Amino acid sequence: MDKKINRDIVIYQAKSGAIELRGDFSKETIWATQAQIANIFNIDRTVVTKHISNILKIKEVNSESNVQKMHIPNSDKPVAFYSLDIILSVGYRANSVRAMQFRQWATKILHEHITKGYTINRRQIAKNYDVFMKSVGDIQALLPEHIALDPKNVLELIKEFASTWVSLDAYDKEKLTPIGTTKKAIKLSGIELAKAIENFKSELNKKGEASEIFAQEKEKGSIEGIVGNVMQSFAGKFLYPTGEEKAAHLLYFMVKNHPFVDGNKRSGAFAFVWFLRKIKLKGARNINPSALTALTLLIAESDRTKKDQMTALVTRMLK
């Protein structure tokens, strides 16, 4: 039978050993008192005190960020609350049937995460299904009616924007602005990019994945023109001052300007990732193949009047 321990703090499921959480999600943790931890694992409070003392003494967790004094109703003095990290550490030390059930459950979750690469909280998915489907709809709404993305790619894009869905609301209201922090000196020439794309074409040719006209310029100087647009400046100031904005516009111009007879999307996606790596932008690790595919298709099918909003959306992905 499930047992509630303060509805604002934690719910413990005794049958499965699982701990389901409610709490300070802005910091991805929850907080519980010693008494609540004792109830979770069905151990004496003095045992909890001993375990916490040892945990902090050996610096298994940092006391500064994992212990907080909070005021609670009907109490004259502030009460010490402990973070999820400490709760879990106590669970791994405690000697009780519930603690054993917790460890069995935790081991199962860890095993699933290592072998599958992910874990799923099915109850939370059920609770948030409507929000999830709205997110899918928001992504599809960016495209013309006749375009449909692969569901897998949409899911990856949703994952990348998971913490910034306000971006899509701002996009709809045409209030989305670019963000970027990388303002170090960045150099890029059309010759350099053209050579990188040529090397990319050679690699594809070896695999039999490119046609003879792949990455062949429709007009000589097209790539130099795109690079010139990305790197343009006025009165000594770059039009796109940050690395994130330059990367976003490079992807946009490569895809929308169709500089090649064939392979504009693939070349654009390659140029985007190549540039991110060239300038060593930290946000590059946010990009995975499926999300990049979806993003490239979004740009390819987007209305040209939405350029500023689309490039701003890309910068959010690089946050």
N, C-alpha and C positions, 0 to 999 in steps of 0.2 A: 504493500500500500504506500502511495506517495505521501511524503510528509513535508508540509510547508514550514520553512524557517524564516519568518518575517517576509512578507510578500514583496518588499522592496529590495531584498538582499539575495536570497538563494532558495532554490527548490531542490531537495535531495530525493532521488528515486531509489528507494531501498532495494527493490527487486532486481534491478539491473546493475546497481552500483553507480549509475550515472549521476553526475551533478549538472543540473540545468541552471543557468544563471540569469539574473536580472541585476543590473547595477550601473556602474559608471562606464558605459560603453564608449564614451568619448576617449577614455584611456584604456579601453579594451580589458577591463578588469571588473571585479566586484569586491565588496568589502563585507567582512563579517567580524563579529566580536568573538572573544574566546569562548563564551557560553554557546554561541551559535555553532562554532567549529566543533565543540564538544558534542553537541546534539547531532551534527552531521555524521560524525564517525562513531557515535555512541561510546564515548570515553569520558573519563572524569576531567573536569576543568583543570585540575592541578597538573594532569598529564599534558594537556594542551600548553599550559604555561611553560612546563619544562621543555617541551619540543620547540616551542617558539624561541625560547631563550637560547637553545643550542643552535637553531637555524641562524639566528642573528649573530651569535658569537663567532661561528666559523665563516660568517659572511657568505652563506649560500645564497642569500638575497640581501639586497640593500635596504636597511631599515628606513632610510630617509624617504624613499619613494614607495615603500610597501607598508608603512605603519602611519595611520592618521588618527588624530584625536577629533572626535565629532560629538556634538551635543545631540542628545536624544530626549524625547518627551519624558517627563516625570523623573528627570535626573539632574541633580544640582551640579555634578561634575562632568567634564567631558569624558567620553568612553573611548578606549583604544579600539580601532578597527584595523583589520589585517587584510591585505590584498589576496587576490587569487593565487599568486605565486606561493604565499605562505600557507594558504589553505591546502594546496596540493602537496606541499612539502610535509605538512603534518600528516596528511593522508598516507603518504609513503612510509611514515615512521610508526604510525599508530598500530597497536596490536588489538584488533577487535574484528568481529565478523563483518561489520559494515565496512571497515577500512580494507579488509581483504577483498570484499565485493568491489569496492572502488578501484583497487589496484588491478583486479581482473578486467574490469571495464576499461580502465585507462590503457592497459596493455593491449587490449583488443583494438582500441581506437588508434593507438600508435602503430600497431602492426598494419592496420588498414592504410594509414597515411604513408608508411614507408613502402609497402608493396604496390599500392595503387597510385600513389602520388597525390591523393586527396582524401578528405573525409567529408561525410555528408551528415548534417543534422536534419533528418527527415521531418521532424516535428516543426522545426523553425521554417523549413521550406514550405510546409503546408500553411503555416501562419502567414507567410509573406508571399504566397502564390500570386495574389492579386497585384501586389506591388511589382513582383517580377514580371508579370505579363504586361503591365503598363510600361515597364522599361523596354521590353521587346517592341511594344507598339511605338514608343518614342523614337527608337532607332529606325524602325521602318518608315515612320512619318517623315524622316529627313529625305527619303527617296521619292522619285516620281511614282505614280500609282502602278505602272506596269513593271516595276523592278522589285524583285524579291531576293533577299540575301539568304544564303545557306544558314539554317538555324544554328549550326555549330559556330559559324563566324559571328553571328549576332551575339551568341552567348559569350564569346571571348571578348567582344567589344564591350558588352555590359560589364563584364568582370573588370576590364581596365578602367571604366568610368564609375565603378561601384561607389566610390566615396565622393563623387562630384556630380551626382545627377541633377543638382541645381543648374549645371551647365546646360542641360537640354531645355530646361524651362527658360533660361536666359536666351538660348538659341531661338526658341519659338517666339520670344518677345523682341527679338533682334537687339538684345542688350548684352550679348556675349562679347567680352573683350579678351584680347590675347594676354597671356601671362608668360613670364620668362625671367630667369635670373642670371643666365650665363651671358655676361657682357665682355668676356675676355677677347683679345684680338683674334679675329678669325679671318683667314685668307682662303679664297676659293677662286679658281680660274676655270674658264670654259674648257681649256685644253686638258687640265687635270681631270675634270669630270668626264670629258669625252674619252680619255684614255681608260679610266676606271670602267666605264660602260663597255668599252671595246674588250677589255679583259673579261668582263662578265659575259659578254656574247661568246667569247672563245670557250669559256667553261661550259656554257650551254650547248655549244656546237659539239663538244666532246661527248656530251650525253645524248646528243640527237634531239635536243629540246628547243632548238631555235631554227627559224627559216633563214634563207639567204638575205631576205630583206629586213630581218630583225635588227632594230636599232640603227637603221639606215636613215639618215636625215632627209626629210622632204626638201628642205632648203639649206644650203650651206650656211653655217653660222647660227643655226637654231639653238644649239646648246649654249653657245657663248651669249646669245641674247637672253636666255633664261637665267643664266648665272649673273648676267649684268643686272637683271631685274631684282634678283635676290640680294645682290650686294650693293645696290644703288644707294647713293648718299646725296645730301644737299647741305651746303654750308658746313661741311665737315661732320655731319651727323648722319648715321645710317637710317634709312627709312624703316628697316626692320632691325632694331638695335640688339636684340638678344639672339643667342644661338637657337633657342626654341622657335622663335619667329622665322628665322632664316630657314630652318629645317622644314617647318610647316609650309612655307611658300615654295620651297624647292619641290616638295612633293606635289603641291597644288599645280604649279606651272608645268611640271613634267607630265602630269596626267591630263590636264585640261587643254594645254596648248598643242598637243599632238605633234611633237617635233619629228617623230619617226613615222616611217611607212607602216611599220609593224612593231608591236611590243611596247607601246607607250606605258601601259599600266605596270608591266613587270619592270621596265626600266625605271619608271618613276619610284616604285617601291624600293628597288635596289639603290637608287641614288639617295633616297631618304635615309635608309639604314647606313649606307656607306658614309654619308655626311655626318650622321650622329656619332659614328665610331671615329671618324676623322677628328672631330672636335672634342671627343671624349665626354659627351654629354651623359650625365648620370641617368637621365630619363630614358636612355636607349634600352635599358634592361626591362622597361615596362612593355616593350614591344614584343609580341610573339607572332608567328606566321599567320594564324587565323585572324587575330585582331588587325594585323596589317592588311590582310586581304579585304576584310570588311571595310576598313577605313579607306583604302584605295578605291573600292567600288562606290562608296559614299561620295567621294570627291568626283569620280568620273561621271556619276549620274546626277550630281547636284546642279541646281540652277546657278548660272554664273553671277547672278545678282547676290548670291549668298557667299561669295568668296571670303569676305572678311569674317563672317560667322564660322565658316568651315575651317579656315586656317586657325581661328581662335580655338576651335574645338580640338584641333590637333595639338596645340600647345598645352591644353589641359591634360592630354594623354601623356605628355612628357613631364608633367609636374613632379 
